[in-house]
Every structure is written in structure tokens, then in C-alpha cells.
Amino acid sequence: MAAIDMKNIVKKYGDGFPAVNDVSIDVQDGEFMILVGPSGCGKSTLLRMIVGLEDITSGDMMIGEKRVNDLAPRDRNLSMVFQNYALYPHLTVYENIAFPLRLAKTPDAEVDEKVRAASKTLELDEHLERKPGNLSGGQRQRVAMGRAIVRDADAFLFDEPLSNLDAKLRGQMRSEIARLQKRLGITTVYVTHDQTEAMTLGDRVAVLKRGVLQQLATPRELYENPGNLFVAGFIGSPPMNFLPATVEGTSVKLPFGSVDIPADKAEKVQDKGLLIAGIRPGDFEDASVVDADRTGSTFRAKVDVVEWLGNEAYAYLPFEAPPEVQAQLQQLERDLDGESLRTQLVVGLDGTSRVAAGDDAEIWVNTKKIHLFDPQTGENLTVDKERAGRLESRALNSV
């Protein structure tokens, strides 16, 4: 095993476009690191530079204590699992798993021992004599993982390995990959555009946008302390609500009325003028079902639509936003590959709530969880920087 240290990595193509722009990420020995972001953010390019399939324009790629910029892929001792599995259709499962060992001229007895150990780990014993074309998508992905395991590599690299599977299989394979990585304790870098995979798999997550690292932190830190509008909008499902806001004293004025916020947050944004408030749907509730001892504020608003899902419900409350906020949200939608950030408040409700469409409902909000963003730069002005992991100042100015 080995740590992977990316120092000021830049990748420019012939037209000078920086697909990866001055990215520094330290992947610790045995860590499960996620690279996440929308299409075109540079995450797969960065992974290909780690393995040696893409040249590095500038910066240092370190594996262990060794600079590997000029090493061929075969000399880096890394195992990569591709999105399309990259299996040989004419070979059996056994021979697909054994392929890297055959290339290395490993003795037959050792090949058999390693293939069968990997097969047992991945529950492929009954499929060893079958061809890939006769396997399901999940089984083929396990074969690709088996081929990576037998190499005794310093690190695993995964390039969106679950994107071709259906939703049920993705959930199963996420669990299998997480268990396998913990059991082997091997350094792993995993690329995905799916924020659910990022949140459930990674020890830490690097969020990228347009080739620039936005924030590097644990999944919980990204969710609770997003460094800017982009990270806040990308992490979490349903997405965070964004509303126009102005702060007066310790109150923040929202389209539905004013609510009190903690004094330490109010102090950070005094005299800032128009801001964007970010509140996650789960930080609201029907006031009638909230315990009396829970701190927060309430407001009244007319409910447009309610979606009841059994154990929970979502209420939708439309509002108007000024042009400055609309422009920033429209740009954010483009950055997020068109995910809708319509001017409506999405409120999470307990499944026992009786709020219905058309009601003038009293809504409770956890004011400790309100974030306030600069509408020009996108920077989170109220982020707890001690808990937010690594924030990139260039990234905040590039939103």
C-alpha cells in the first residue's frame, strides 16, 4: 500500500484549456478518497494522470515517496477498474481474473491460489468457467474487481464503476466495494458523479468544478459545512434550498418572514446587504409536531404541493427572488448539469404531519443550520472553518 500525493497538478490540452487546474490532494495510506463533480469537472482526467494514462502538464504526482510523473502505467503498480469493465469476452472468468498474473509470468500454482482467493472474496466461485457475456452487470463488475485484487497493487483506482448498473445493483455494489476496501485496507481513489456514492463510500471527498478543487473534507463536513454555493448545491438530496436574505441584528429576513439566527452567525454578515440563505429541506418541520424544547424559529406560509412518502413528506412553497439571486442560481444550475433550483422552498415534514396543499401552515426551521452565502462570489460567509476541511480560496472566487 502507499499514499498518493498530488501537488499542484495541472493538465492543459493543445488549445490551452486547463482540464485540471492546480489541484493538490493528499490521499493517505489506506484511505478511501472520492473524486466527485459534474461532467467535465476533471475528475476522470485526474484519475488517469494518477495511473499514467494522461501526461501531467505541471505539478508532481507522488506515490509513496516516489515521483512518478515520467513512469509508464505498468511501472506504477496500480490496479484500475473501468466504467465498462474492460473484460476479455473470449476468456473465462478465471482467466480474466488471472490475466495480470499471466502477464507477470507468475507461477501457475500462485495464480490459482490468488484467483481462487479473490473469487471466494467476491462470491464468484460458481462462475469461474463462464464467459463475461453470460454474466449480469454486477457479476461482471465483480470480475473486474477480482482482476484488480490479485495484483497486490499499491492502490485501487475506480473510474465510475457503477454507472452502468441499475439502481438496485448500484446499492448492492456500493456495499460490496465498501466492505472489500475496509477488509483489504488498501489506498483507493474512486471517481463518481453520483453524490450518493460519494457520501456513502468515502473517508474523504474532493469536490471538483471546472478543473478546480472546491472543498476537501469528510462527507459529514461537506454536508454540514459546505464552503460555497456549488458544494452546497451538489451535496445533498433533495438539494439545499437557496433564498434571498437580508440580516438585521440577529434576524434574517426571508421571503416568508423573519427568523432569528445565532448571534455568532449574525456577526459575520452584518452590513453585507443582500445575501443568499441556504437551508436543507431536513432542517424544516411542521411546527405542530416539533417538541417544545427544540430551539428554532417558526413562520407561516401557504403550501402549494405536498408529496407524502409514508415515513416522510415534502411540502413545496413558491417564492419570488430578486434578479441578483436568480442570476446566481441560474449559473449554479448550469454548473450542476442543469439540476433544477427553482424558486420554491422544499420543506421536509414528518410522515405524521397533516399539512396539506393549500394550507396556511406554520413551519419550524432549525436556525442553527442556516448558511449565508455571498451572492457575488458564492462564498459561505457563516461556514465553520475548523470543521469544513480544506477550502480553496481560488474556488470560492470561481463560482
Order of alpha helices (4+ residues) and beta strands (2+ residues): beta-beta-beta-alpha-beta-beta-beta-alpha-alpha-alpha-beta-alpha-beta-alpha-beta-beta-alpha-alpha-beta-beta-beta-alpha-beta-beta-beta-beta-beta-alpha-beta-beta-beta-beta-alpha
